[in-house]
């Protein structure tokens, strides 16, 4: 049996997917979830073969949820918003069903998934392109919990192998993104790349001090010091208006 999980905040939308699947042999609906929090927990617990996933949901959206999934999964997006189609396929999604969709279109998506399973392995979701709320918050998986960090609470970001360390006054979190991604995404008036390994919230800056040969360090409100590269020193001063 093919295990299917349905994640959508609209009961009617879930019922439509359910009714289409119940008419077909070989599929078992192992769960239904109304938001990304429930969806993430259910994916970890139930290990579905295929997920039908809405994009616009409360708390965290479908793209944000996928970034927190540990293991590769197969996803067919179901959404009323066609502007997300490109992003959906950038995630290596199987298909994109635009609501309201017919049973014929639904069957085409299932057939596409079956063919995909025959020809290539399921792909993991990599870094997803910029999303509408990415400049406002960072969504983190912290153990079994999900943490939503308002961007103003970020002190600085630090490159850490394939991850970014998100430093806040509360603690430091890991996010599977690149520093370049945040450099391009965040408000450049507030977040400045001061080093190849650091993007700083300049609202947290209290001063700049000399360090070693012709180099400088940023002094932060929490008394932390982080390096400023020679190439970033000039642009940083400009952003500060000095």
C-alpha positions in Angstrom: 0.0 0.0 0.0 1.1 3.5 -0.8 1.0 5.7 2.3 -0.4 9.1 1.7 -0.5 12.2 4.0 -2.7 15.2 3.4 -1.7 18.6 4.7 -4.1 21.5 4.2 -5.8 24.0 6.5 -9.1 23.8 4.6 -11.3 20.8 5.6 -13.1 20.9 2.2 -9.8 20.7 0.3 -8.7 17.7 2.4 -12.0 16.0 1.8 -11.6 16.4 -2.0 -8.2 14.8 -2.0 -9.5 12.1 0.3 -12.5 11.3 -1.9 -10.3 11.0 -5.0 -7.9 8.7 -3.3 -10.6 6.5 -1.8 -11.8 5.6 -5.3 -8.4 4.1 -6.2 -6.8 0.9 -5.2 -3.4 0.7 -3.4 -3.5 3.9 -1.5 -3.8 4.3 2.3 -4.4 7.7 3.8 -2.3 7.5 7.0 -3.1 11.0 8.3 -4.6 14.5 7.7 -3.1 17.7 9.1 -4.5 21.2 9.2 -1.1 23.1 9.4 2.6 22.8 8.9 3.3 22.0 12.6 1.1 19.0 12.5 2.4 18.1 9.1 6.0 18.0 10.1 5.3 15.8 13.1 3.2 13.5 11.0 5.9 13.2 8.3 8.5 12.2 11.0 6.1 9.7 12.7 4.3 8.2 9.7 6.9 8.2 7.0 4.5 8.7 4.1 5.3 7.7 0.6 3.5 10.7 -0.9 2.3 14.0 0.6 -0.4 16.3 -0.7 0.6 19.7 0.6 -1.0 23.2 0.6 1.2 26.2 0.5 -0.7 29.0 2.2 -1.3 27.8 5.8 -1.4 29.5 9.2 1.7 29.6 11.4 4.2 28.2 8.8 3.6 27.8 5.1 4.3 24.7 3.0 7.7 25.8 1.8 8.8 26.6 5.3 7.7 23.2 6.5 9.6 21.4 3.7 12.8 23.2 4.8 12.5 21.5 8.2 11.9 18.0 6.8 14.9 15.7 7.6 14.4 12.9 5.0 13.6 13.1 1.3 9.8 13.0 0.6 7.6 13.1 -2.5 5.3 16.1 -2.6 2.3 17.1 -4.8 1.4 20.7 -4.0 -2.3 21.7 -3.9 -2.9 25.4 -3.8 -5.2 28.2 -5.0 -2.3 30.5 -5.8 -0.6 30.0 -9.2 2.2 32.4 -8.4 3.9 29.7 -6.3 4.2 27.3 -9.2 7.8 28.1 -10.1 8.9 27.8 -6.5 7.1 24.5 -6.2 9.1 23.0 -9.0 12.3 24.4 -7.7 11.8 22.2 -4.7 11.7 19.1 -6.9 8.0 18.7 -6.2 6.3 16.0 -8.3 3.5 18.2 -9.4 1.4 21.3 -8.7 -2.4 21.1 -8.6 -4.1 24.5 -8.8 -7.4 24.6 -6.9 -10.1 23.8 -7.9 -8.7 20.8 -9.8 -10.6 18.0 -11.5 -10.2 14.3 -10.7 -8.7 13.9 -14.2 -5.9 16.4 -13.3 -5.5 14.7 -9.9 -5.0 11.3 -11.7 -2.4 12.9 -13.9 -0.4 14.0 -10.9 -0.6 10.5 -9.4 0.6 8.9 -12.7 3.4 11.4 -12.8 4.5 10.4 -9.3 4.4 6.7 -10.2 6.5 7.3 -13.3 9.0 9.4 -11.2 9.4 6.6 -8.8 10.3 4.2 -11.6 12.9 6.5 -13.2 14.6 8.4 -10.4 14.9 8.3 -6.6 12.9 10.8 -4.5 14.9 14.0 -4.0 15.6 15.9 -0.9 14.5 19.5 -0.7 17.3 21.9 -1.0 17.4 25.6 -0.5 14.1 27.1 -1.6 14.0 30.4 -3.4 13.0 33.6 -1.6 9.6 33.5 0.0 7.3 36.4 0.9 7.9 36.3 4.7 11.7 35.5 4.6 12.6 39.1 5.3 10.3 39.1 8.4 11.1 35.9 10.2 13.3 32.8 10.3 11.6 29.4 10.9 13.8 27.0 12.9 13.4 23.3 13.8 14.7 23.2 17.4 14.7 19.5 18.5 11.0 18.5 18.3 9.8 22.1 18.4 9.4 24.7 15.8 10.7 28.2 16.6 9.6 31.3 14.6 12.2 34.1 15.1 11.2 37.6 14.2 14.0 39.1 12.1 14.4 42.0 14.5 15.4 39.5 17.2 18.4 38.3 15.1 21.7 39.8 16.4 23.9 38.4 13.6 24.1 35.5 11.2 27.2 33.3 10.9 28.3 30.9 8.2 28.7 27.3 9.6 29.5 24.7 6.9 26.2 24.0 5.1 24.2 25.9 7.7 23.9 29.4 9.1 24.1 30.1 12.8 21.3 32.4 13.8 22.4 34.3 16.9 19.7 35.8 19.2 19.7 37.0 22.8 17.9 33.8 23.8 20.2 31.2 22.1 21.9 30.3 18.9 20.0 28.2 16.3 21.0 26.4 13.1 19.3 26.9 9.8 20.0 25.0 6.6 20.5 28.0 4.4 23.5 29.9 3.1 24.8 33.3 4.3 24.5 34.6 0.7 20.8 33.7 0.7 20.2 36.0 3.7 22.5 38.7 2.4 20.2 38.9 -0.7 16.9 38.4 1.2 17.1 40.7 4.3 16.7 44.4 4.4 20.1 45.8 3.4 19.5 48.9 5.5 19.4 46.7 8.6 21.5 43.7 7.8 25.0 44.2 6.4 27.6 41.6 5.4 30.7 42.6 7.3 32.8 39.5 6.6 32.6 36.4 4.5 31.3 34.6 7.6 29.0 37.2 9.1 25.9 39.3 8.4 25.2 41.8 11.1 22.1 43.5 12.3 23.5 47.0 12.5 20.9 47.9 15.2 23.0 45.7 17.5 26.2 47.6 16.7 27.6 49.9 19.4 31.1 50.6 18.0 34.0 49.7 15.8 37.4 49.0 17.2 40.9 48.5 15.7 42.1 44.9 15.7 45.6 43.7 14.6 47.1 45.1 11.4 44.8 47.5 9.7 41.7 45.5 10.6 38.6 46.1 12.7 36.1 44.4 14.8 32.4 45.2 15.4 31.4 45.7 19.0 27.9 44.6 19.8 25.4 45.5 22.5 26.0 42.1 24.2 29.8 42.8 24.2 30.4 40.3 21.5 33.2 41.1 19.0 33.1 39.9 15.4 35.6 40.6 12.6 35.1 43.2 9.9 36.8 42.3 6.6 38.9 45.0 4.9 36.6 45.1 1.9 33.5 45.4 4.1 34.8 48.2 6.3 34.1 51.0 3.8 30.6 49.9 2.9 29.8 49.4 6.6 30.8 53.0 7.4 28.6 54.2 4.4 25.6 52.3 5.7 26.2 54.0 9.1 26.5 57.4 7.5 30.0 58.0 8.7 
